[in-house]
C-alpha cells in the first residue's frame, strides 16, 4: 500500500492492529486485490468502507470513521455483523445481492448515529459495489457514503417554493459534490454561511487546532483561532472580499499549532449564492505547504549566506561557464568595473574587460577550460583610471560527468601591499624621526582632548542645572500658586473661626468651616494629580460602563463648557466594560472638557464619543509600546485653536502649559497620560492649528465580570461602633493619630494607639480583643505591611485597614492587599474613614 504524504488515523490503525488474530490473517499475506482495495479506501476523500472475506471484516477511512460515532475505533478490523446488529434487516439482503456481483444504491437513508453526547439522526446516499480478487471472484464489498443532511434540509425548503427554485437545489448539490471530490486537497471545508456552521474534514480541523469530533458543529471563528495572529486579519479580509464580490478565494497563511510549531497552508475556495444573490455556501480545499516552504527558506538562506560571505571577501570572486559568461559574482566587481552582480550576470569576459585585456588572459583561460589550474600576476586598469597590480587564480570546475563546465576566478589586489612594502622601507629609514614627531602630536592631541572633556562636562552641568531650574520654575509658578491660594483659604478660615469662637460667635463659623474644607479638598485633589502623573497614585479600580458614566456627567459638563459651546455625545452601542478608577476617569474627562472650552473662546463644537477598537500593537499611540488587544476608546474633540507642532510635542510633558502663570499648572494632560498608562491603556493626541484638537483615551477591555453601578449615592453619616468592638491604631504622625483616635472614641470604639510597629506589637501579640488594625503604611522602621504580616501570625483572621498618603508599593493593589485588607488614601474625610472601618469590621448579626 502507498503511504499518504501526511498519514491518517486509518493508516495508523492498520499499522497498529495485530491482523494475524483477525479473519483476514497477517497483513504481510494479504492478496494484491485486498491491498489495492485498502489503498483506494484509505486515500479516498469520500467516506468509504471495505467489507472483505467471508465474515465481511471492516476497513474504513477517516471520513467513514466520523459516521461510526462511538463505535470507532473498536469497529476497525471487526466483522460487520458484530458491530452493526441493529442494521441486520437492512444490510443482509444487500450483502447477498452484492456478493453475487450486483450493485445496490440507496438515496437518503436515515440512520441514528451514537455519540458520547447522545444520539443524532442523519441521512446518507449509499452505494454497495462488488470487489473481485485475482480469480475474478467477488471477495468483498465497497461501500461509499455521502452525507446528505444539508441537501435534505435544502430540499425540504425548496419543496415549499416554486418549481423555478429547483435549479438552485441542483447547483447546491453539485457544488457540494465538487468540494467532496477535491482529491488533491489534504483538507476540505463546506461553510454554511447562514447557519455559520463550518464543516471540515478531520485533517483540515486538526491543522486548525479543532477537535475532529466537533468539526461539523463549530462556527468559522473557531477555525480562525488556529491561524497565526499576524495572518488572521488578512485571512478574514480575504474571505469577506470573496463573499462580497464573488471572486475566487486563494490565500497562503500560517497556522500556529498547540505545540508552537508553524505550518504553511494554501487554501482555495469560492462563495456560492442563491437565486436572490445572497451568499449561502463557501466551499474549498487546503494544501499543506510547510515542507515546501521550509525547503525554499533553507535554500534562500543558503544562497543569501553564500552571497554575504563572498561579498564580504576583499577579493574579486566569480564563476564563468564554458561559454566564458559570468554566472556568479561578488560585490567587489562593482568597485573595479562599475557593474553590479546582476548587471554582470550573463556577460562574457571579453565584453567586460575589452579585447586588449582579454588577449592578455586568453592563454590562461584556455588552460583553465582544459582542466588546468593556473596563477599569474598582471597589471590591469581600474575604473578610477589607476593601474592595479593583481594576482589572479583560475580554478577549473568539474560537472557530475567529470567534464569541465567552467572555472572560478579569484583576483587579489596586490597594489596596496606593494605600496605598503615601499612605505615600510621608507618608514624604517626615518623611524626615529617619525616616532618623535608622532609622539609630540599625540601629546598635543591628548591635551586638547582633556581640555575639551573638561569644557564639555562644565557645559553639561550648566545645561542640567538650567533644565532643573526651568522645571522648578514651572512647578513653583503653577503648583505653588495654587497651593498658596488653597492654604490662604484654610489658614484664613481657621483664623476667623478662632476669632469668632473667642468672641462667642460660634454660630457664625459654619461658612468658614466649609471654605476651609473646600480649600483642603482642592489641595488633596492637586496632590492626587501629581501622584497620577508619576503613576504613584493608588487606583480604586471597579468594573465600569463608560457610556453610563458620561451620561451621568452630562449636566456637569454642560455647565462647565459654557453656553457659547455646543456639546454633542456620540456613544457607541454595546460598549465593552473596563476596569478603572471612576473618580480618576471623571477628573480626566472634566480636564479635557475645560481644555476644549479654553481652546474655543469664541464658541464652537465639543464632541465626546466612545467606540470599541482593536489595536494590533503597531499603533503608535504614545512613546510607550502598545499591547495588542481590545480597548474602549473615549475621545474628546473640539474645533478650536489647535496646537502648533512644537506645542503638540510637549503637550504631555509635566508642568508644560501655554497659559499665563496662575491659570494652569501644566499637569492636566500629563495627569491624563499617567492615569491611562497606569490603567494599562494608552493616550494619544492629534491637533492641527486653527482646526482643533482630539484627545483619545484607550482603556483595556474587561473580559470577566459585569460593570458595577458607579453612580451610587454617598453612604451617609458615620456609623457608630457595636459595644465591645476594639481597634488598634498605629500612626507616627501625632496630629493624624490624635484625629483618628478621637474619631474612634467618638464612634464608640475601644481604641489603643501606638506611634510605630515596635510599640504596636505587644498589643497585637497579647490576649486583647482586636477587631481591626488601622495602620499607616509608611511607618519608621518596620512598615505597616510588615506589621500586618507579623500580626497575622498571631491573629490569622485579623482585618487590616491601611492609611497612606504616598506608598509606592501600594500603587498597584494586586499583590499588596490580601483577603481581609483594604486601603484608604490620605487626606480622607471623617465619614469616609468611619464607613470604611464599619464595612471592614462588618455589620452586627
N, C-alpha and C positions, 0 to 999 in steps of 0.2 A: 504493500500500500504506500502511496506517496504521502509524505508529511506536509501538512499545511505550513505556510511561512510563519504563521503566528501560533498554530496549535489551537485545540479546543478542549472542552470538558469531555466530549465523547471520545476523542483520541486518547485522553488521559485515562479514561475508564477502560478502554480496550487494552492499553499497555499494563494497567494495574491488575486486572482480573486474572484469576487462575482458570484459564479456559479448559485445562485438562479435566477439571471436575464438572464441566458443563456438557450438555448434549452435543455441542459442536466439536469437542475434543480440543487438543492443544492447537494454538494459533499457528504454529510452525507447520502443521499438517493440513491446514485448510486448503481446499482446491482453489485454483485460479479464479473460477467463476464466483466463488464466495468472496475472495479478496477484491475482485473488481466491483462486485455489488456493494461491499462495505465502503470502498473508496468513493463510489458515487454518492452514497448516502451521507458520509461524513462531510464531504466538501460541498454539498448542495446548500444554496442559500434558503431553500424552502424546507419546511418541516417534513422529514421523511422517516419511515420506519421500515426495517427489513425483518421479515419473518422467514427463518431458514430451517430446513430439516424437518423430520417427521414430527417433532414436538413444537415446530414453529417458534424457535428461540428468537428473542427480540434483540435487535441492534438498531439504535436510532441516533440522530444527530442532535445538536444543541437546540435547534428550532423546535423539534418534536418534544424535547425534554420539557419545554415550557408548557406543553399540553398535558403532560402526565401528572402535573400537580404534586401532591405529597407522595406519589408512588415512585418518584425519582429520588435517588439513583438506584434503589434496590431492584427496580424493574429491569435494569440493564442486564442482558445476558440470561434472562429467565424465560421459560415457556409462557406464551401469551395467555393460555387458559388458566395459569396460576395467578396472573396479575390482573386479568380483566374478567373474572367470572360473571360479573354483573352484565357484561355485553354478550354473553354466550348465545342468546337467542338471536341477536342481530348478526354476529360475525360468523357463526358456524356455517350457515348456507353460503355466505360469500366465500369463505375459505375453500369449501368443497368445489365450488364452481371455478375459482381461480386456479386451484391445483390441477384442474382438468384442462387448463390452457385458456380459460375465458378471462375477459376483463370486465370489471364492475366499477361503475361510477355513481356517486350519490351527491346530491346538492343540498346544502344547508341542513345537515343532520344535527340535531340538538343533542348535546352531551352535558353532563354535570361534572365540573372539574373540582376535585377535592384538594383544597389548600389548607395550610395550617390555620389561616384566619377564618376558614369556613368554606362552604360550597358556593360555586358560581356557575351559571349557565352560559354556554357559548355554542356557536354554530360553526360547522366545518363543511367544506367541499372535499370529498374523499375520492381517491382513485386507487383501485386494487389491481395490480398488474402481475402476471406470472414472470418468474425469473428462472431461466433454464441453466443446467450445468453443462459440463463438457460433452455429455452424451445426449444433449438436446432434450433431456427430461426436465420437467418442472420440479425444481428443488426448493423454491422459495417464493415469497410474495413481497412485492414492493408497494408500500402504502405511501401516497403523497397526500398531504393535508394543507388546506388553505383556510385560515380563519376568516369567516365572513360576518363577524358581529357587526362591523361598521357598515358593510354592504347591506346587511339586513336592515339596520337602522335607517339607512338612506332610502332603501326600497320601500319601507313602511311609510316614510314621509312622502315619497314620490307617488305612492298609490292614492294619496289624498289630493293630489294635484291633477292638473290636466294632462292629457296624453302628450302634450308638447314637451313636458319635463322629462320624458323617458330617456331622451338623448343625454341629458346631464347625468343620469344614473349610469349609463353605459360608459360615459367618459370617466366617471369616478372609478368604476371598476377597472377600466383599462389602465389608468394611472397607478392604481394600487398594484396591479399585476406587474407593470413595468418596474416598479420600485422593488418588489419582492424578487424579480428575475435579474436584478443587477448583480450578476455572478462575479464581476470584477471587484466588487466592493467588499472590504473586510468589515464594514459596518453600515447598516442601512437604517433609515428612520421614516416615519409617517406621522406628521404632526397634524392633529385635528385642531385647527385654529379656533373655531367657535367654542369647543369644549376645553381648549387649552390642555389637551391630552397628548403627550409625546410618546409615540410607540416606536421603540427601537429594538434591534436585536441585541443578543447578550453581549457580543463583543463591543458594539458601539456604546452600550451602557457602561461596561467595565472601563473602557477608555476614558469616559467622562465621570468616573467616580460614583456611578449609580448602581445600586444593588440590582442585578439582572432579574431577580424575582419581582421587583417593583417596576420593571422597565415599561410596562404598559399602563401605569397608573398615574404617573407624575406629570406636572406641567413642565414647559420648556425651561423655566427658570432654574429648575434643579440640575439640568444638564449644563446650563451656562456657568454654574458654580464650579464645574470642573475645568473650565477654560482659564488659562493664565490671566491673572488680574490685569496685566498690561495689554492683553489682546481682547478682553471681554467686551469693552465698549465698541471696538472695531467690528467684532462679530455681530453684536446686537444691531449696530447701524446697518450693516450689510443685509441682514435678514429683513429689517424694516424696509430698506430700499427695494429689495426684491419683492416684498409683499405689496408695496405701494405702487411700483411701476411695472410689475410683471416681468422683470428681467431675470436672467439666469443667475443663480447664486453659486459663486465659486470663490472659496477663500482658503488660504493656508493659515493655520493658527497653532498655538502651543497649548498642550494640556499639562496641568500640574497634578501629578499623581500623589496619592496619600503619603507615599514614602519619600516625596520630594523630587522624584525623577521627572524630567521634562520629556514630553513626546510631541512630535510634529504630526499634524493631521491636515490632509487636503480634503475638503468637503465640497460636493457639487450637488445642487438640487434646483427645484423650480416650484413656484407657487401656482396653484390651480384655483380658478374662481368658478362660481356657479353662474347660471344664466342671467342673474341680476348684476354680475360683475363684482360680487362680494368674495373675498378670499376665503376659501374653505379648507384646503389641504396644502401642505408643504412637504414634499417628498424628496428624498435624495440618498446619497451614499457617501461614505468617507473612506479614505485610504490612509494607512499609517506610513508616514514619510520619515520616521525617526532615523532608521538606518541610513537612508539616502542622505538626509541632512547631516548626520554625523560624519559620513564619508566625505561629503562636499566640504564641510567645515574643516576636517582634518587636512584635506588636500589644499584648501585655500590657506590654512595656517602654515602648512609646509612650504607652499610657494612664497608666501609672504616672508616667512623666516629666511628662506634661501635668498630672496631678493634683498632683504635687510642686511644679511651677512655680506653678500658680495658688494652691496652699495657702500658698506662701511669700510671696505678694504681700500687702502691708499694706492692701489694699483689699478690698471685697466684690465678688466676681465671680460671675455666674450667667448662665444662659441659660434663657428661658421660651419655650414653643411658642405657637401661635396661640390655644390654649385658656387661655393665661396660667398654665400649670403649669410648675413648676421641673423642668428636666431635667439641669442641670449646676450645681454649686455648689462653692465652695471653703470651707475650714475657718473663714474669718472669720465666716460666718453663725452658727457655734456661739457665738462671743463676743457677738454682737449679739442673737440671738434664742433662744439655748439649744437650737438644733436642729443635729444633725449633717447632713452632706450626704446620708446615707442616709435620715434622717428627713424631710428637706426635699423629697426627690425625689417628684414627683407632686402636691404640694400647690399650690393656686392662690395668687396674690399676695394676694388678699383674705383667704384662710384664715390666712396667715402674719402679715399686717400688721394686720388688723382693718378694719372698714368705714370708720371715720373716716380713718385713714391712707391707705386705698386711694383714697377720693374725692379726696384732695389730689393724687394722682398719676394719676387716671383720664384726664385730658386728654392728658397726655404719653404714656401707654400707648397711647391711641388713635392718636396721631400716629406712634408707632414701628411699630405694626402696619400703618399705611398706607404705610410705607416711608420715613418722615422721621426723621433723626437729631435728637435733642434733648438739651439740657443745662440743668440748673436746680439751684438751691440750695434746701434745705428743712431745717427743724428737725424731727428725728424722735426718738422715745423709744427709749433703750437699755434692755436688760433689767435693768440695775442701777438703773433709775429716773431716770437723768440724761437731760437733753435734749442731743442732739448736733447740731452743725451739719454737714450732709452735702452734698457736691457730687455730683449724680447725672447719669450719662450713659446714654442709651438708644441702642443701635446696632442697626438692623434687620438681620436675617439672611435672605438670599435662597436659595431652593432651586435645583435644576438647571433648573427651568422658568422661573426668573426671579421667581416669586411669593414674597412674604414669608411665611416659615413660622415666624417668631418673632423675638425680639430679645435682644441681650446687655445686661446691666445691670452697670455699673461704679459703685461707690459709694466716694467718698473722704471719710474723716472729717476735717473741717477744724476741729473743736473745739480740738484741741491746737495747731494752727497759730495760731488766733486768740488762745488763751491765751498762747502764746509771744510773739506780737506785743505783747500788752498787757504781759507781763512784761518784754519788751525795752525798752519805753518807760519802765517804772518803773526798770529797771536803769540806763538811760542817765542818769536824773535823779540817781541816788545812786551813780554808778560809782566815784568816787574813794574814798568811804567804804567801799564794799563791797570794793574791791581791797585796802585797808589791812587790814581785818578778816580777809579771806581769807588774806592773806599771813601774818599772825600765826598763824592756825590751822594753816597748812601748816608753818610753822617749828616750832610745838609738836608737831605730829604727827610730823614728821621726827625730832625729838629723841627722842620716845618710841620710835619705831621703831628708832633706833640703839641705845638702851638695851636694848630687848627682844632685838635681834640679839646684842649682847654677852652678855647673860644666857643666851640660848639656846646660843651657842657654848660657854659655860662648862659648861652642863648636859650638852650632848652630849659634851664632852671627859670630864666626870666619868663619864657613863654608859659610854662606850667603855672608859675605864680600869677601871671596875668589872667590865665584861664580860670584859676581858682578864685581870684578876686572878682572876676566878671560874674561867675556863678553865685558867689556870696552876695555880690551887689544885687543881682536879680532876686535872690532869695529874700534879702532884707528889704528890698524895695516893694515886694508884694506880700510875702508871708508876715513880716514884722509889722507892716502897716495894718493888715487885717487883725493880727493878734493884739496890737495896741488898741484898736477900736473896741475889740471884744473885752480886753482887760479894763478899759475905761468904763464900759457898761457894767462890768462885775464890781470893780472897786468902788465906782461912784454910787452904785445902788446900795452896796453894803454900808458905805459911809453914811448915806442918807438914812438907811434903816437904823443904824446905831443912834443917830441924832434924834429921829422921830421916837424911838423907844425910850431914850433918855428924857425926852420931853413929855412922855406919857401919851404919845400919839400913835400907839401900836396899831390901831385900826386902819391907819393910812399907809402902812408899809407894804400892802399887798402888791401894788403895781410895781414897786421897786424890786420885790422878790421875783416877779415874773420877768422883769427886764434882766436881772442877774442870771436867772435860769436860761433865758433865751440866748444871752451872750455866751454862757458856758457851753450850751449845746452847739452853737456855731463854732466855737473853738474845738470842741470834740470832733465835729464833722470835718474840720480842716485837718486835724491830725489823722483822721481816717483816710482822707485823700492822699496825704503824704505816704501813709503806710501802704495804700493801694498801689501808688506809683512804684514803690520799692518792692512790691509783692510780699510785704511782711504783715499785711492785714489779714486776720482770720476771716474766712468766708463762711457764712452760715448758709450752706447750700441746701436747697429744697427743690423737689420737682415743681416745674412751673410751666403754665401755658402762657406764652408771651402775648398772644392776642388779648387774653383777658386782662393782663396787667396794663397793656397800652390803653385799652378801652376804659379802664378804671381811672387812668391818669388824664383822660381827655380834657376834663374840666380844668384841672390844674395847668395843663399845657396851654389851654386856650387863654387862661388869664395871664400866663407868663409871656406869651408871644405878643400880646397887644392887639388892638382892633385893626391896625393897618396891615396885618399879615393874615393870609388865608391858610388855614390848617386843613390838610387832607390826610385821611388814613386809607391805606391800601393794604389790607391784611389778608394774606392768603388763607384759603380754607384748609382745614385739617393740618395745621402746622405741627411739626414734631415737638414733643416736650423736651425741655432742657433741665439741667440741674445747676442752679446758680444761686447767688445771694440776691434776694429780692430787693433789699434796700440799696445795694450797690448798683443794681441794674436801673432802679428808679433814678438814682443820683446821676448815672451816666446819661440816661435819656434827657433829664432835666438840663444838664450841662450842654448837651448837643442842641437842644431847643434854644437855650439862651444864646449860644454862639451863633446859631442861624438867625435869631432875631437881631443881634448886633450887626450882622452882615447885611441886613436889609433895612437900613434906617428910613428909606422912603417907601417901604411896603414891598410885598412880594408874596411868593407862594412857598409854603413849608409842607413837605411830604414825608410821612412816616410809613414805611412799608415793611412787610415780613415775607419770607419765602423759604421753602425747603430747597437746599442746594447740596450738591456733591462736589467736594474738592478732591482732585486726583493727586495732590502732592506737588504738582508743578506750578500751581498758582502762587505768584509772588505777592502775597498779601502784606508781608511785613519783612523786617530784617531777619526774622527767625524763620526756620523751616516750617512747612505746613504738613501736618499729618493727614494723610488721605482718609476720607470718610464722609459721613453725613453731618451737615451742620444746619442750624437755624440761622438765617441771615436777617438782621434788623438794620434797616438803612434810614438815615435822616438826611434829607436833601433840601437845599434851598437854591434860589436863583438870584443870590445876592452878589456882593462884590468879588467873591472868589479870592484865590491866593496866587501870588506870583510863584514861579518855580523855586526861588530861593527861600521864600517863606514856607512853602509846602514841604521842602526838605527838612525843615526844623520844627514842623508843627507838633510832632510827638515828643520833642525834647523837653525835659523838665525845666520849669521856670521861664520858658520862652513865651513871650507874648508881644503882640503888636499894640496892646492897649496902653494908655498912659499909666504911670505909677499910681497905685491906689484903686485902679479899676479892674485889676486882674492879677492873679498870682502866677499864671503860666502853668498851672497844674491840671487844668480841665482835661485837655486831650491826653496828656501823659497819664493822668489817673485812669482814663477810659482804656488806654492802651494796656496799662498794668493790670487792670481788672480783667480784660479779655484774655490776656496771656495766662493769668493766674487761674482762670476758669477753664483752661485747656483749649481756649479758642484763639481767635485772631482779630485784628482790627486793620482796616485799610482806609485810605483817604484819597479821594480824587477831587481836584479843583482846577478850574480854569478862570483866569481873571475876567471879570465883568459877565461871567456866565453862571457861576455858582459853585457850590461845594456839596459833596456827598461823602458821608462817613458811614462805613458798614461795619457792624459787629457780627462775628461768626462764633456762635456758641455750639459746642458739640451736642449732637442728638442724644437724648436719654432713651435707651432701648428697653429698660426694665422699669416697672412701677408706673403709676399714674400721677399726673400733676396734682399737687395739693392746692386747696383754696388759699391763695396768698393774700386775700383781701379781708381777713378776719379782723374783727374789732379788738381793741386792747382788752386785756384780761380784767381791768378794773382795779379796785383798791387792793392794797397789800393784804393778803390773808394772814390770819393770826396762827400761832402755834397751838398744837394739841398738848394738853397737860403732860409734863414729864419729858418732852422732846428736848434733846441736848445737842448743841453744836459746838465743835472746836474750831476756833478762828485763829489762823496763822497769817500775820501781815507784819512786815518790817517797818512800814511807814506809820508813825504814831497817829497822824491825823486820820488816815484811812481806817486804821484799826479802831480808833475811837468811834468813828462814824458808823462802821458796820456793827461794832459791839453794842452801841446804843440802839441801833435798829433792831438787833436780835432781842435785846431786853424789852424794847417797846412792843415787839410782836409776841412776847411771852415765852421765848425760848430760854432754856438754861444755857448760858454761853460761857465758854472757857477760852481765854485768849493766850497767845504766845507770840513773841516777836520773831522767832525763827524756828527752823526744824528741830534744832537741838533742844529747845525749851518745850516743843510740842510732843516729842516722842514719849516722855514719861506719861503724859495724859493718855496717849493712844495705846500704850502698852499696859495700862492699868485696867482695873475691872470697871471703870467708869462707863456708864451708858453713853454711847455716842451714835446719834442718828445720822450725822452728816459732818464731813470735814470740809471747811471752807478755807482755801489756802491760795496765797499769791503764787504765781509760777516763778517769778524772778526773785527768790529768796537768796540772801547771802549764804555762802557755803553750800549746803545741800539744798537743791532747788525743790519746788513744790511737787514736781512729777516724781522725783526720787523719794520724797517724803511719803507720797501716796503708795508707792511700791512697798516700802518698808512697813507702813501701817497695815496694808492688806495681808502681810504675812501673819499678823496677829488677829486681824479682823477681815477675813476673806470677802465678806459681803459689804464692806464699808463703802458708802457712797461719798463721792468726792466732787466738789464744785470748785473749779479753778477760776481765779481772777487774774486778768492780765491786761497790762497797758501796752506791752510790746514783748513778744516772745517768739523768736524765730522758729523754734521747733513746733510752735502751736499754729503756725501759719497754714499748715496742712493738717486737718484734723484726723485724716486716716492715718492710723499708726500711733497717734499721740493719745487719743482718748479711747479707753477700753469701756466695756459694759459697766454701767453704773457711774459713769463720769460725764461731766458736762463743763461748759466754759461760759463765762460772762466777761465781756470786754469793758475795760475802764475807758472813759468815765461811764457810769451807769446811774440810772435813776433809782430811787428807793423802791418804787413799785416793781421795777424790773427785777431787782435783786430778790425782793421778798417773794415774788411769784416763782422765780427760778428755784429758791430754797424750798418753797412749798411743793412744787412739782417733783423735785428730786426725792424729798422725804416720802411723799405720797399722801393721798387723801386718807382720812380715817375710815376704817371698815364699818 
